[in-house]
């Protein structure tokens, strides 16, 4: 079963696949490419996964795995050096 917590790993996987940095749309596209079937079978999460993807990115920032964007929009999500 797909949960929003699983999206934390998927965001990390997608940003890594994009070479360590990617804009929101690129990350969403990469997640869709890799997990379309899982998302299609995810019930209500299918309708909220892009919002939940942003929540997952914030969790990764809080844990130091993604660099902070300091409230700026349009800034690529980047893997942290940590």
C-alpha positions as a LaTeX table, in Angstrom:
\begin{tabular}{lrrr}
\hline
Residue & $x$ (\AA) & $y$ (\AA) & $z$ (\AA) \\
\hline
Unk1 & 0.00 & 0.00 & 0.00 \\
Unk2 & 1.30 & 3.42 & $-0.96$ \\
Unk3 & 1.37 & 6.02 & 1.83 \\
Unk4 & 2.63 & 9.57 & 1.89 \\
Unk5 & 5.62 & 8.34 & 3.90 \\
Unk6 & 6.67 & 6.16 & 0.95 \\
Unk7 & 6.88 & 9.34 & $-1.10$ \\
Unk8 & 9.86 & 10.41 & 1.02 \\
Unk9 & 11.92 & 7.61 & $-0.52$ \\
Unk10 & 10.46 & 8.23 & $-3.97$ \\
Unk11 & 11.40 & 11.93 & $-3.86$ \\
Unk12 & 14.93 & 11.03 & $-2.80$ \\
Unk13 & 15.11 & 8.41 & $-5.56$ \\
Unk14 & 13.81 & 10.88 & $-8.18$ \\
Unk15 & 16.17 & 13.72 & $-7.23$ \\
Unk16 & 19.07 & 11.26 & $-7.28$ \\
Unk17 & 18.02 & 9.99 & $-10.71$ \\
Unk18 & 17.97 & 13.59 & $-11.94$ \\
Unk19 & 21.63 & 13.97 & $-11.03$ \\
Unk20 & 21.07 & 15.40 & $-7.55$ \\
Unk21 & 18.93 & 18.38 & $-8.51$ \\
Unk22 & 15.56 & 18.94 & $-10.15$ \\
Unk23 & 12.63 & 21.32 & $-10.34$ \\
Unk24 & 9.29 & 20.22 & $-8.89$ \\
Unk25 & 7.84 & 19.24 & $-12.29$ \\
Unk26 & 10.94 & 17.19 & $-13.12$ \\
Unk27 & 10.75 & 15.36 & $-9.79$ \\
Unk28 & 7.02 & 14.69 & $-10.29$ \\
Unk29 & 7.67 & 13.42 & $-13.82$ \\
Unk30 & 10.41 & 11.09 & $-12.57$ \\
Unk31 & 8.18 & 9.73 & $-9.79$ \\
Unk32 & 5.35 & 9.18 & $-12.29$ \\
Unk33 & 7.70 & 7.42 & $-14.71$ \\
Unk34 & 8.91 & 5.04 & $-12.00$ \\
Unk35 & 5.71 & 4.54 & $-9.97$ \\
Unk36 & 2.71 & 5.17 & $-12.24$ \\
Unk37 & 1.18 & 1.76 & $-11.49$ \\
Unk38 & 1.68 & 2.17 & $-7.72$ \\
Unk39 & 0.11 & 5.64 & $-7.77$ \\
Unk40 & $-2.81$ & 4.47 & $-9.90$ \\
Unk41 & $-3.63$ & 1.86 & $-7.27$ \\
Unk42 & $-3.07$ & 4.18 & $-4.29$ \\
Unk43 & $-6.69$ & 5.12 & $-3.65$ \\
Unk44 & $-7.12$ & 8.69 & $-2.41$ \\
Unk45 & $-3.36$ & 9.30 & $-2.57$ \\
Unk46 & $-3.68$ & 9.25 & $-6.35$ \\
Unk47 & $-5.51$ & 12.57 & $-6.09$ \\
Unk48 & $-3.08$ & 14.16 & $-3.60$ \\
Unk49 & 0.32 & 12.68 & $-4.44$ \\
Unk50 & 1.80 & 15.88 & $-5.87$ \\
Unk51 & 0.87 & 17.78 & $-2.71$ \\
Unk52 & 2.19 & 14.89 & $-0.62$ \\
Unk53 & 5.39 & 14.90 & $-2.70$ \\
Unk54 & 6.01 & 18.48 & $-1.50$ \\
Unk55 & 5.34 & 17.37 & 2.09 \\
Unk56 & 7.90 & 14.58 & 1.58 \\
Unk57 & 10.46 & 17.08 & 0.27 \\
Unk58 & 9.98 & 19.16 & 3.41 \\
Unk59 & 10.57 & 16.08 & 5.56 \\
Unk60 & 13.80 & 15.49 & 3.63 \\
Unk61 & 14.83 & 19.12 & 4.21 \\
Unk62 & 14.06 & 18.78 & 7.92 \\
Unk63 & 16.30 & 15.70 & 8.10 \\
Unk64 & 19.08 & 17.41 & 6.14 \\
Unk65 & 18.87 & 15.15 & 3.07 \\
Unk66 & 17.69 & 17.96 & 0.78 \\
Unk67 & 19.05 & 21.50 & 0.82 \\
Unk68 & 16.77 & 24.16 & 2.24 \\
Unk69 & 15.08 & 26.41 & $-0.31$ \\
Unk70 & 14.58 & 29.24 & 2.22 \\
Unk71 & 10.97 & 29.84 & 1.14 \\
Unk72 & 11.94 & 30.66 & $-2.45$ \\
Unk73 & 9.67 & 29.36 & $-5.21$ \\
Unk74 & 11.03 & 27.86 & $-8.40$ \\
Unk75 & 14.31 & 26.80 & $-6.80$ \\
Unk76 & 15.39 & 23.28 & $-7.76$ \\
Unk77 & 15.31 & 20.62 & $-5.10$ \\
Unk78 & 18.90 & 19.56 & $-4.40$ \\
Unk79 & 20.48 & 16.73 & $-2.47$ \\
Unk80 & 22.38 & 17.90 & 0.56 \\
Unk81 & 26.07 & 17.22 & 1.01 \\
Unk82 & 25.24 & 15.54 & 4.33 \\
\hline
\end{tabular}
